[in-house]
Amino acid sequence: MDAQTGGSVPRMKWGWQYLAWAGVPLLIGLALARYAGPDLPAVAAKAEPVVGSDWAHHLASPLGLFLLQLLVLLIVAKGAGALLKRLGQPAVIGEMAAGLMMGPLVLGSLLPGLHGALFPATSLGPLGMLSQLGVLMFLLVAGAELDLGGLRGRRRFAFTVSHAGIAVPFVLGVLLAIWLYPEHGPQGVGFTAFALFVGISLSITAFPVLLRILSDRGISRTPLGQTAIACAALGDATAWCLLALIVAAAQAAGWVPASLSLLCVAAFIALMLGVVKPWFARQQIQQGTEGRWLLGMLLLSLASALVTEVLGIHALFGAFAAGVAVSSNAQLRHLLMAKVEPFAVTLLLPLFFAMTGLRMRADALQTSDLLLCAVVIVLATAGKLLGTWSAARSAGMDGHDAWKLGALMNTRGLMELIVLNLGYELGFLGDRLFAVLVLMALVTTAMTGPLMNLLERRR
């Protein structure tokens, strides 16, 4: 179109215009750049074509290698997730398994050269930091999804059942730690800290994964689904509070620092629940201000994570507490679920699964550990099933529904991996026990669907 008259410009005329005003100046600039400047030194002139044409050199650069790692991990994780979903399992199980497959235990054993080239030890720092950011964002959303206000009418039942589902496997975990500590207790870690951490590791329920299982089975709105959501929400909040107290006490040296750490943790929790959460509940989100609120929630999450990191209990607890504070406002909760969760789940969490796999050494799981793995899976499952079933039956729930509720509470999933990685970072778990507990998390999550199907067929 002609700029003045709005009419069409003939193609031939337009071609000459483009050549005159764009082509000729570009040719002149290229010619000047090539011939008008001083010559390069001879060594640099020889080196330039070699470096410029070396694709492997650019691929081995930090950015190139990082992009290749990200591409490979996403393709493998999402492919495995899609395959498991077709088999009736949650996609997150496939992504968790894919992360383990990319580590030294599988890929490193089968193709050590490829694993060494794709995941050299010097490149794991950026992956680790980005995966930690992904977990922080995921826990922010997980805390927001809790919605403890929805427990009205079911609080007594949820308190009894969820805490029984924590207490029974916790006791079994402590008993297991008595057997494990002589061989698997890390140096410098006392039995009390080791036993408490093993106990809480067997007590976790993965609330976000449970929500997806209920949704996939179409029972999230049924009485059983609503009861499971209430119990898992309260159980998750309780387990994370207990874990924060255990970590704070174990990290401090001596009773006085431990008491001070526990007081600071209690004060932080009281501040988030007693001041920040009611403030969020009173806010009205005007249309067009969602971006500012989203930025504010992200800043709150990072600041809370920094506070809990400084207090010595880990940044993850701060992000989770920020999410719980936001959960009191339905608009903000939906905003986080719509804007933050897809990015964290789709892009960042596969990196966390990969880092979990990369932490496992090739010799971490020995043949003798298969029996230990079976024992841990049986105790973890029995503790959740029996604890939940007995408490639900005593509260008046039908026996069949009580078993199904226990099967749902046995889902550990991603939250268990987060807890185990935390324990590994803090030195509570050695390589072999870490590998065993990771497999326990995968198996107990994968058995939820088949166990529910079995219970439904028996009825």
C-alpha positions as CSV (number, residue, x, y, z in Angstrom):
1,M,0.0,0.0,0.0
2,D,1.2,3.5,-0.8
3,A,1.9,5.5,2.4
4,Q,0.3,8.7,1.0
5,T,-2.5,7.7,-1.2
6,G,-3.3,4.2,0.1
7,G,-3.0,2.8,-3.3
8,S,-0.9,-0.3,-4.3
9,V,2.7,0.2,-5.3
10,P,3.8,-1.8,-8.4
11,R,6.0,-4.8,-7.6
12,M,8.8,-3.7,-9.8
13,K,8.9,-0.2,-8.4
14,W,8.8,-1.6,-4.8
15,G,11.7,-3.9,-5.6
16,W,13.9,-1.0,-6.8
17,Q,12.9,1.1,-3.7
18,Y,13.8,-1.7,-1.3
19,L,17.2,-2.3,-3.1
20,A,18.0,1.4,-3.0
21,W,17.1,2.2,0.6
22,A,17.9,-1.2,2.3
23,G,20.0,-3.4,0.1
24,V,22.6,-0.9,-1.0
25,P,23.3,0.6,2.5
26,L,23.7,-3.0,3.9
27,L,26.2,-3.9,1.2
28,I,28.2,-0.8,1.8
29,G,28.3,-1.5,5.5
30,L,29.4,-5.1,5.0
31,A,32.1,-4.0,2.6
32,L,33.4,-1.4,5.0
33,A,33.4,-3.9,7.9
34,R,35.3,-6.4,5.8
35,Y,37.9,-4.3,4.0
36,A,38.2,-0.9,5.7
37,G,39.6,-1.9,9.1
38,P,43.1,-3.0,10.2
39,D,44.2,-6.6,9.7
40,L,43.9,-9.1,12.5
41,P,47.0,-10.7,14.0
42,A,48.1,-13.9,12.3
43,V,47.4,-16.2,15.2
44,A,43.8,-14.8,15.7
45,A,43.1,-15.0,12.0
46,K,44.0,-18.7,12.1
47,A,42.1,-19.5,15.2
48,E,38.9,-17.7,14.1
49,P,37.6,-20.2,11.6
50,V,38.4,-23.2,13.8
51,V,36.5,-21.8,16.8
52,G,33.7,-20.4,14.8
53,S,33.0,-23.7,13.0
54,D,33.3,-25.9,16.1
55,W,29.7,-26.7,17.0
56,A,30.8,-29.0,19.8
57,H,32.6,-26.1,21.4
58,H,29.4,-24.1,21.5
59,L,27.4,-27.1,22.7
60,A,29.8,-27.6,25.6
61,S,29.5,-24.0,26.7
62,P,27.6,-23.5,30.0
63,L,24.5,-22.1,28.3
64,G,24.5,-24.6,25.4
65,L,24.9,-27.6,27.8
66,F,22.2,-26.2,30.1
67,L,19.7,-25.9,27.2
68,L,20.6,-29.4,26.0
69,Q,20.1,-30.8,29.6
70,L,16.8,-29.0,29.9
71,L,15.6,-30.2,26.5
72,V,16.5,-33.9,27.2
73,L,15.0,-33.9,30.7
74,L,11.7,-32.4,29.6
75,I,11.4,-34.8,26.6
76,V,12.1,-37.8,28.8
77,A,10.0,-36.7,31.7
78,K,6.9,-35.7,29.7
79,G,7.2,-38.8,27.5
80,A,7.3,-41.1,30.6
81,G,4.5,-39.1,32.2
82,A,2.3,-39.5,29.1
83,L,3.1,-43.3,29.0
84,L,2.2,-43.8,32.7
85,K,-1.0,-41.8,32.2
86,R,-2.1,-44.2,29.4
87,L,-1.5,-47.0,31.9
88,G,-3.9,-45.4,34.4
89,Q,-1.2,-43.9,36.7
90,P,-0.7,-40.2,37.5
91,A,1.7,-38.5,35.0
92,V,3.8,-37.3,38.0
93,I,4.9,-40.9,38.7
94,G,6.3,-41.2,35.2
95,E,8.2,-37.9,35.6
96,M,9.6,-39.1,38.9
97,A,10.7,-42.4,37.4
98,A,12.2,-40.6,34.4
99,G,14.3,-38.4,36.7
100,L,15.7,-41.4,38.4
101,M,16.5,-43.1,35.1
102,M,18.6,-40.1,34.0
103,G,20.9,-40.4,37.0
104,P,23.9,-42.6,37.7
105,L,21.8,-45.5,38.9
106,V,20.3,-46.3,35.5
107,L,21.8,-44.1,32.7
108,G,25.2,-43.9,34.4
109,S,25.3,-47.7,34.7
110,L,24.1,-48.4,31.1
111,L,25.8,-45.6,29.2
112,P,28.4,-44.0,31.4
113,G,30.0,-42.1,28.6
114,L,26.7,-40.5,27.6
115,H,25.8,-39.7,31.2
116,G,29.2,-38.1,31.8
117,A,29.0,-35.9,28.7
118,L,25.4,-34.9,29.3
119,F,25.6,-34.4,33.1
120,P,29.2,-33.5,34.1
121,A,29.6,-32.7,37.7
122,T,30.6,-29.1,37.1
123,S,27.2,-28.4,35.3
124,L,24.9,-29.5,38.2
125,G,25.1,-26.2,40.1
126,P,22.7,-24.3,37.8
127,L,20.4,-27.2,37.5
128,G,20.3,-27.6,41.3
129,M,19.5,-23.9,41.9
130,L,16.8,-23.8,39.3
131,S,15.2,-27.0,40.6
132,Q,15.2,-25.5,44.1
133,L,13.3,-22.5,42.7
134,G,10.8,-24.9,41.1
135,V,10.2,-26.6,44.4
136,L,9.7,-23.2,46.2
137,M,7.1,-22.2,43.6
138,F,5.4,-25.6,43.8
139,L,5.2,-25.5,47.6
140,L,3.8,-21.9,47.4
141,V,1.0,-23.3,45.3
142,A,0.6,-26.5,47.4
143,G,0.3,-24.3,50.5
144,A,-2.4,-22.2,48.8
145,E,-4.3,-25.3,47.8
146,L,-4.7,-26.5,51.4
147,D,-7.6,-24.2,52.1
148,L,-7.9,-25.2,55.8
149,G,-11.1,-23.1,56.0
150,G,-12.8,-25.9,54.1
151,L,-12.5,-28.2,57.1
152,R,-15.7,-26.8,58.6
153,G,-18.0,-29.6,59.7
154,R,-15.2,-32.2,59.4
155,R,-12.5,-30.8,61.7
156,R,-12.8,-33.4,64.5
157,F,-12.9,-36.3,62.0
158,A,-10.0,-34.8,60.0
159,F,-7.9,-34.2,63.1
160,T,-8.4,-37.7,64.4
161,V,-7.9,-39.5,61.1
162,S,-5.1,-37.4,59.7
163,H,-3.1,-37.4,62.9
164,A,-3.6,-41.2,63.3
165,G,-2.3,-41.6,59.7
166,I,0.8,-39.7,60.8
167,A,1.3,-41.2,64.3
168,V,1.1,-44.9,63.4
169,P,3.6,-44.8,60.5
170,F,5.8,-42.4,62.6
171,V,6.1,-45.0,65.4
172,L,6.8,-47.7,62.9
173,G,9.5,-45.5,61.3
174,V,11.2,-44.9,64.7
175,L,11.1,-48.6,65.4
176,L,12.7,-49.2,61.9
177,A,15.3,-46.6,62.7
178,I,16.5,-48.7,65.7
179,W,17.3,-51.5,63.2
180,L,18.7,-49.1,60.5
181,Y,20.9,-46.8,62.6
182,P,24.0,-49.0,63.2
183,E,24.5,-49.5,59.4
184,H,22.7,-46.5,57.8
185,G,23.1,-43.7,60.4
186,P,25.4,-41.0,58.9
187,Q,28.5,-40.0,60.9
188,G,27.9,-37.0,63.1
189,V,24.1,-37.5,63.2
190,G,22.7,-38.7,66.6
191,F,20.1,-41.4,66.8
192,T,17.3,-39.1,67.9
193,A,17.6,-36.9,64.8
194,F,18.0,-39.9,62.6
195,A,15.0,-41.7,64.1
196,L,12.7,-38.7,64.0
197,F,13.5,-38.0,60.4
198,V,12.9,-41.6,59.3
199,G,9.6,-41.6,61.2
200,I,8.4,-38.4,59.5
201,S,9.6,-39.8,56.1
202,L,7.1,-42.7,56.5
203,S,4.3,-40.3,57.6
204,I,4.0,-38.0,54.6
205,T,0.9,-37.8,52.3
206,A,1.3,-36.0,49.0
207,F,-1.7,-33.6,49.1
208,P,-1.2,-32.2,45.5
209,V,-0.8,-35.6,43.9
210,L,-3.9,-36.9,45.9
211,L,-5.9,-34.0,44.4
212,R,-5.0,-35.2,40.9
213,I,-5.8,-38.8,41.7
214,L,-9.2,-37.9,43.0
215,S,-9.9,-35.7,40.0
216,D,-8.8,-38.4,37.5
217,R,-11.1,-40.9,39.2
218,G,-14.0,-38.5,39.3
219,I,-14.5,-38.7,43.0
220,S,-13.2,-35.4,44.2
221,R,-16.8,-34.1,44.9
222,T,-18.0,-37.3,46.6
223,P,-18.1,-37.6,50.4
224,L,-15.1,-39.9,50.3
225,G,-13.2,-37.5,48.1
226,Q,-14.0,-34.5,50.3
227,T,-13.0,-36.4,53.4
228,A,-9.7,-37.5,51.8
229,I,-9.0,-33.9,50.8
230,A,-9.7,-32.6,54.4
231,C,-7.6,-35.3,56.0
232,A,-4.7,-34.9,53.5
233,A,-4.7,-31.1,53.9
234,L,-4.6,-31.2,57.6
235,G,-2.1,-34.0,57.6
236,D,0.2,-32.2,55.2
237,A,0.2,-29.1,57.3
238,T,0.8,-31.0,60.5
239,A,3.6,-33.1,59.0
240,W,5.4,-30.0,57.7
241,C,5.1,-28.3,61.0
242,L,6.6,-31.4,62.8
243,L,9.3,-31.6,60.2
244,A,10.2,-27.9,60.7
245,L,10.5,-28.4,64.4
246,I,12.6,-31.6,64.0
247,V,15.0,-29.9,61.5
248,A,15.3,-26.8,63.8
249,A,16.1,-28.9,66.8
250,A,18.5,-31.2,65.0
251,Q,20.4,-28.3,63.3
252,A,21.0,-26.5,66.6
253,A,23.9,-27.4,68.8
254,G,22.8,-27.8,72.4
255,W,19.6,-27.3,74.2
256,V,19.7,-23.5,74.4
257,P,20.2,-22.9,70.6
258,A,17.6,-25.6,69.9
259,S,15.0,-24.0,72.2
260,L,15.7,-20.6,70.6
261,S,15.3,-22.0,67.1
262,L,12.0,-23.7,68.1
263,L,10.8,-20.4,69.6
264,C,11.7,-18.5,66.4
265,V,9.9,-21.2,64.3
266,A,6.8,-21.0,66.4
267,A,6.8,-17.2,66.3
268,F,7.2,-17.3,62.5
269,I,4.3,-19.8,62.1
270,A,2.1,-17.7,64.5
271,L,2.9,-14.5,62.5
272,M,2.0,-16.1,59.2
273,L,-1.2,-17.7,60.5
274,G,-2.3,-15.1,63.0
275,V,-1.5,-11.9,61.1
276,V,-0.6,-12.4,57.4
277,K,-3.3,-15.0,56.6
278,P,-6.2,-12.8,58.1
279,W,-4.9,-9.8,56.2
280,F,-5.0,-11.7,52.9
281,A,-8.5,-12.9,53.7
282,R,-9.7,-9.3,53.9
283,Q,-8.3,-8.1,50.6
284,Q,-10.5,-7.5,47.5
285,I,-8.6,-8.0,44.2
286,Q,-9.7,-5.4,41.7
287,Q,-9.7,-6.2,38.0
288,G,-6.5,-5.2,36.4
289,T,-4.4,-5.5,39.6
290,E,-3.7,-9.2,39.3
291,G,-0.1,-8.7,38.1
292,R,0.8,-6.6,41.1
293,W,-0.8,-9.1,43.5
294,L,1.1,-11.9,41.8
295,L,4.4,-10.1,42.2
296,G,3.6,-9.4,45.8
297,M,2.9,-13.1,46.5
298,L,6.1,-14.2,44.8
299,L,8.1,-11.6,46.9
300,L,6.3,-12.8,50.0
301,S,7.3,-16.4,49.2
302,L,10.9,-15.5,48.6
303,A,11.1,-13.4,51.7
304,S,9.5,-16.1,53.8
305,A,11.9,-18.7,52.3
306,L,14.8,-16.5,53.2
307,V,13.6,-16.1,56.8
308,T,13.2,-19.8,57.4
309,E,16.6,-20.4,55.7
310,V,18.2,-18.0,58.1
311,L,16.3,-19.6,61.1
312,G,18.0,-22.9,60.1
313,I,15.0,-24.9,59.0
314,H,15.3,-24.6,55.2
315,A,13.8,-22.2,52.7
316,L,11.1,-24.8,51.6
317,F,9.1,-24.2,54.8
318,G,8.9,-20.5,54.2
319,A,7.5,-20.9,50.7
320,F,4.9,-23.4,52.1
321,A,3.9,-21.1,54.9
322,A,3.5,-18.2,52.4
323,G,1.1,-20.4,50.4
324,V,-0.9,-21.3,53.5
325,A,-1.3,-17.6,54.3
326,V,-2.5,-16.9,50.7
327,S,-5.0,-19.8,50.9
328,S,-7.4,-17.6,52.9
329,N,-8.2,-15.6,49.7
330,A,-9.9,-17.6,47.0
331,Q,-9.1,-15.0,44.3
332,L,-5.3,-15.1,45.0
333,R,-5.4,-18.9,45.4
334,H,-6.9,-19.3,41.9
335,L,-4.4,-16.7,40.6
336,L,-1.5,-18.7,41.8
337,M,-2.9,-22.0,40.5
338,A,-3.5,-20.4,37.1
339,K,-0.2,-18.5,36.7
340,V,2.5,-20.2,38.8
341,E,1.5,-23.8,39.0
342,P,1.7,-24.6,35.2
343,F,5.1,-23.1,34.9
344,A,6.5,-24.8,38.0
345,V,4.9,-28.2,37.2
346,T,5.7,-28.2,33.5
347,L,9.2,-26.8,33.4
348,L,10.9,-26.7,36.8
349,L,9.8,-29.8,38.6
350,P,11.2,-32.2,36.0
351,L,14.6,-30.6,36.9
352,F,13.9,-31.5,40.6
353,F,13.2,-35.1,39.7
354,A,16.4,-35.2,37.6
355,M,18.4,-33.8,40.5
356,T,16.9,-36.5,42.8
357,G,18.2,-39.1,40.3
358,L,21.5,-37.4,39.9
359,R,22.1,-37.5,43.6
360,M,21.8,-41.3,43.7
361,R,25.2,-42.9,43.1
362,A,25.6,-45.9,40.8
363,D,26.4,-48.1,43.8
364,A,23.8,-46.6,46.1
365,L,21.3,-49.5,45.8
366,Q,22.9,-52.9,46.5
367,T,21.3,-56.3,46.1
368,S,21.1,-56.7,49.9
369,D,19.0,-53.5,50.0
370,L,16.1,-55.1,48.1
371,L,15.0,-56.8,51.3
372,L,15.3,-53.5,53.2
373,C,13.3,-51.8,50.4
374,A,10.5,-54.4,50.7
375,V,10.4,-54.0,54.5
376,V,10.2,-50.2,54.3
377,I,7.4,-50.3,51.7
378,V,5.4,-52.8,53.9
379,L,5.9,-50.7,57.0
380,A,5.0,-47.5,55.3
381,T,1.9,-48.9,53.7
382,A,0.8,-50.8,56.8
383,G,1.2,-47.7,58.9
384,K,-0.9,-45.5,56.7
385,L,-3.6,-48.1,56.1
386,L,-4.0,-49.3,59.7
387,G,-3.7,-45.9,61.2
388,T,-6.2,-44.3,58.9
389,W,-8.6,-47.3,58.9
390,S,-8.7,-47.7,62.7
391,A,-9.2,-44.0,63.3
392,A,-11.9,-43.7,60.6
393,R,-13.8,-46.8,61.9
394,S,-13.7,-45.5,65.4
395,A,-15.2,-42.2,64.2
396,G,-18.1,-44.1,62.5
397,M,-17.0,-44.4,58.9
398,D,-18.0,-47.4,56.8
399,G,-15.3,-50.1,56.9
400,H,-15.0,-50.3,53.1
401,D,-14.7,-46.5,52.8
402,A,-12.2,-46.5,55.6
403,W,-9.9,-48.9,53.7
404,K,-10.2,-46.7,50.6
405,L,-9.4,-43.6,52.6
406,G,-6.3,-45.4,54.0
407,A,-5.2,-46.3,50.4
408,L,-5.6,-42.6,49.4
409,M,-3.6,-41.4,52.4
410,N,-0.8,-43.8,51.4
411,T,0.0,-41.5,48.4
412,R,3.4,-39.9,49.0
413,G,4.6,-38.7,45.6
414,L,6.4,-35.5,45.1
415,M,6.1,-34.2,48.7
416,E,8.0,-37.3,49.9
417,L,10.8,-36.6,47.4
418,I,11.0,-33.1,48.7
419,V,11.3,-34.3,52.3
420,L,13.9,-36.9,51.3
421,N,16.0,-34.4,49.4
422,L,15.9,-32.1,52.4
423,G,17.1,-34.9,54.6
424,Y,19.8,-35.8,52.2
425,E,21.0,-32.2,52.0
426,L,21.0,-31.8,55.8
427,G,23.0,-35.1,56.2
428,F,20.2,-37.1,57.9
429,L,20.2,-39.8,55.2
430,G,23.1,-41.7,53.6
431,D,23.2,-42.7,50.0
432,R,21.8,-46.2,50.4
433,L,18.9,-45.3,52.7
434,F,18.1,-42.3,50.5
435,A,17.8,-44.6,47.4
436,V,15.6,-47.0,49.4
437,L,13.2,-44.3,50.6
438,V,13.0,-42.8,47.1
439,L,11.9,-46.2,45.7
440,M,9.4,-46.4,48.6
441,A,7.9,-43.1,47.5
442,L,7.5,-44.2,43.9
443,V,6.0,-47.6,44.8
444,T,3.5,-46.4,47.5
445,T,2.3,-43.6,45.1
446,A,2.0,-46.1,42.1
447,M,0.0,-48.6,44.2
448,T,-2.7,-46.1,45.1
449,G,-4.7,-46.7,41.9
450,P,-4.4,-50.5,41.8
451,L,-5.3,-50.7,45.5
452,M,-8.4,-48.5,45.0
453,N,-9.4,-50.8,42.0
454,L,-8.9,-53.9,44.1
455,L,-11.1,-52.5,46.9
456,E,-13.8,-51.5,44.5
457,R,-13.8,-55.0,42.9
458,R,-14.0,-56.7,46.3
459,R,-17.0,-54.7,47.2
